Amino acid sequence: MLLVWIEFLIVAALVVCSGSRLAYHSEVIAEKTGMSRTWVGVMLVTTMTSLPELLTGASAVDAIYVLNAYGVFVLET
């Protein structure tokens, strides 16, 4: 049980560090491009929240393709 809490604390620390770095870099991007900080923040947050769904969907499609290709291979032989 202790190992689970240690893993949780490590992942929580990574999330906090990543969030602070994302905020810093979004301010740098906003200054260099001339866009507002709010707009850059909205774009980065939407990208970061949609990325896991995109990867999950891509892996599901890949798994279905492999299964279908195997099924067609089995039926043809």
Backbone as CSV, one residue per row, in Angstrom:
resi,resn,N_x,N_y,N_z,CA_x,CA_y,CA_z,C_x,C_y,C_z
1,MET,0.825,-1.196,0.000,0.000,0.000,0.000,0.867,1.257,0.000
2,LEU,2.005,1.151,0.669,2.900,2.300,0.718,3.453,2.627,-0.667
3,LEU,3.702,1.598,-1.460,4.227,1.808,-2.809,3.239,2.588,-3.672
4,VAL,1.956,2.337,-3.498,0.937,3.055,-4.262,0.978,4.547,-3.925
5,TRP,1.115,4.869,-2.646,1.174,6.276,-2.242,2.442,6.953,-2.749
6,ILE,3.539,6.230,-2.747,4.789,6.806,-3.263,4.656,7.086,-4.755
7,GLU,4.087,6.154,-5.495,3.871,6.372,-6.927,2.940,7.550,-7.159
8,PHE,1.875,7.654,-6.350,0.950,8.776,-6.478,1.651,10.099,-6.233
9,LEU,2.482,10.184,-5.200,3.187,11.430,-4.900,4.169,11.795,-6.010
10,ILE,4.816,10.807,-6.598,5.741,11.078,-7.705,4.980,11.627,-8.911
11,VAL,3.872,10.985,-9.248,3.084,11.441,-10.395,2.476,12.818,-10.125
12,ALA,2.027,13.059,-8.900,1.479,14.375,-8.549,2.545,15.447,-8.677
13,ALA,3.767,15.151,-8.252,4.864,16.112,-8.397,5.165,16.382,-9.866
14,LEU,5.102,15.350,-10.700,5.317,15.547,-12.141,4.229,16.421,-12.759
15,VAL,3.001,16.242,-12.323,1.903,17.057,-12.841,2.095,18.517,-12.446
16,VAL,2.488,18.764,-11.210,2.704,20.138,-10.753,3.861,20.776,-11.517
17,CYS,4.954,20.051,-11.689,6.106,20.591,-12.432,5.742,20.848,-13.895
18,SER,5.016,19.924,-14.498,4.618,20.102,-15.901,3.685,21.297,-16.056
19,GLY,2.766,21.456,-15.115,1.840,22.588,-15.177,2.540,23.916,-15.057
20,SER,3.512,24.002,-14.168,4.231,25.271,-14.021,5.095,25.560,-15.244
21,ARG,5.686,24.525,-15.814,6.484,24.742,-17.035,5.595,25.136,-18.211
22,LEU,4.415,24.529,-18.290,3.467,24.875,-19.351,3.048,26.339,-19.230
23,ALA,2.793,26.787,-18.010,2.414,28.184,-17.800,3.547,29.123,-18.196
24,TYR,4.770,28.785,-17.822,5.906,29.625,-18.176,6.089,29.708,-19.690
25,HIS,6.060,28.561,-20.342,6.284,28.547,-21.790,5.123,29.187,-22.553
26,SER,3.932,29.109,-22.015,2.817,29.778,-22.686,2.983,31.290,-22.626
27,GLU,3.528,31.797,-21.525,3.802,33.236,-21.458,4.884,33.639,-22.451
28,VAL,5.897,32.817,-22.606,6.960,33.102,-23.573,6.398,33.091,-24.992
29,ILE,5.566,32.103,-25.303,4.953,32.037,-26.630,4.077,33.254,-26.881
30,ALA,3.321,33.665,-25.875,2.443,34.827,-26.023,3.250,36.093,-26.276
31,GLU,4.355,36.263,-25.571,5.188,37.453,-25.775,5.834,37.457,-27.156
32,LYS,6.322,36.312,-27.582,7.033,36.268,-28.870,6.096,36.377,-30.068
33,THR,4.868,35.879,-29.951,3.944,35.923,-31.082,3.032,37.141,-31.060
34,GLY,2.942,37.810,-29.917,2.066,38.972,-29.817,0.616,38.618,-29.536
35,MET,0.319,37.339,-29.317,-1.043,36.952,-28.967,-1.252,37.166,-27.470
36,SER,-2.523,37.205,-27.074,-2.796,37.392,-25.653,-2.471,36.112,-24.886
37,ARG,-2.130,36.281,-23.606,-1.797,35.131,-22.781,-3.003,34.208,-22.614
38,THR,-4.185,34.798,-22.579,-5.393,33.993,-22.436,-5.583,33.079,-23.644
39,TRP,-5.405,33.630,-24.835,-5.596,32.844,-26.054,-4.584,31.700,-26.128
40,VAL,-3.335,31.983,-25.816,-2.311,30.939,-25.846,-2.623,29.883,-24.794
41,GLY,-3.064,30.302,-23.619,-3.428,29.353,-22.575,-4.585,28.462,-22.980
42,VAL,-5.591,29.050,-23.608,-6.738,28.259,-24.064,-6.301,27.241,-25.108
43,MET,-5.472,27.646,-26.025,-5.020,26.722,-27.066,-4.189,25.579,-26.490
44,LEU,-3.304,25.893,-25.545,-2.481,24.841,-24.955,-3.303,23.899,-24.083
45,VAL,-4.252,24.434,-23.327,-5.076,23.579,-22.481,-5.949,22.663,-23.333
46,THR,-6.536,23.197,-24.407,-7.363,22.345,-25.260,-6.519,21.262,-25.934
47,THR,-5.308,21.605,-26.312,-4.427,20.611,-26.928,-4.042,19.532,-25.925
48,MET,-3.684,19.942,-24.721,-3.248,18.980,-23.711,-4.395,18.084,-23.239
49,THR,-5.610,18.596,-23.209,-6.719,17.755,-22.765,-7.230,16.850,-23.882
50,SER,-7.017,17.212,-25.132,-7.475,16.382,-26.239,-6.453,15.328,-26.642
51,LEU,-5.214,15.521,-26.287,-4.160,14.601,-26.703,-4.362,13.171,-26.207
52,PRO,-4.724,12.943,-24.934,-4.953,11.549,-24.514,-6.084,10.872,-25.284
53,GLU,-7.143,11.606,-25.590,-8.251,11.029,-26.358,-7.800,10.679,-27.767
54,LEU,-6.981,11.520,-28.354,-6.467,11.249,-29.691,-5.604,9.993,-29.704
55,LEU,-4.731,9.862,-28.715,-3.871,8.678,-28.654,-4.675,7.417,-28.386
56,THR,-5.699,7.504,-27.545,-6.542,6.347,-27.267,-7.290,5.917,-28.527
57,GLY,-7.839,6.884,-29.253,-8.552,6.575,-30.489,-7.633,5.978,-31.536
58,ALA,-6.424,6.517,-31.644,-5.481,5.994,-32.633,-5.065,4.567,-32.295
59,SER,-4.856,4.290,-31.029,-4.462,2.926,-30.666,-5.622,1.954,-30.865
60,ALA,-6.860,2.404,-30.652,-8.019,1.535,-30.872,-8.172,1.219,-32.352
61,VAL,-7.982,2.219,-33.199,-8.086,1.994,-34.643,-6.993,1.040,-35.097
62,ASP,-5.791,1.202,-34.553,-4.693,0.320,-34.909,-5.002,-1.111,-34.485
63,ALA,-5.570,-1.292,-33.310,-5.906,-2.636,-32.837,-6.998,-3.259,-33.706
64,ILE,-7.983,-2.470,-34.095,-9.059,-2.985,-34.947,-8.502,-3.365,-36.319
65,TYR,-7.602,-2.534,-36.853,-7.004,-2.828,-38.147,-6.224,-4.135,-38.091
66,VAL,-5.460,-4.328,-37.043,-4.682,-5.563,-36.920,-5.615,-6.757,-36.810
67,LEU,-6.678,-6.628,-36.004,-7.608,-7.742,-35.870,-8.314,-8.030,-37.178
68,ASN,-8.722,-6.983,-37.892,-9.383,-7.203,-39.175,-8.424,-7.806,-40.197
69,ALA,-7.202,-7.348,-40.218,-6.231,-7.899,-41.158,-5.965,-9.361,-40.843
70,TYR,-5.895,-9.705,-39.575,-5.698,-11.097,-39.200,-6.917,-11.942,-39.569
71,GLY,-8.106,-11.381,-39.369,-9.324,-12.110,-39.723,-9.421,-12.360,-41.216
72,VAL,-9.078,-11.385,-42.019,-9.084,-11.552,-43.471,-8.030,-12.564,-43.880
73,PHE,-6.886,-12.530,-43.235,-5.823,-13.479,-43.546,-6.278,-14.909,-43.229
74,VAL,-6.931,-15.076,-42.117,-7.392,-16.416,-41.734,-8.457,-16.900,-42.709
75,LEU,-9.362,-16.007,-43.138,-10.429,-16.426,-44.050,-9.909,-16.748,-45.445
76,GLU,-8.836,-16.065,-45.882,-8.337,-16.294,-47.224,-7.517,-17.571,-47.316
77,THR,-6.924,-18.024,-46.254,-6.045,-19.190,-46.342,-6.787,-20.491,-46.147
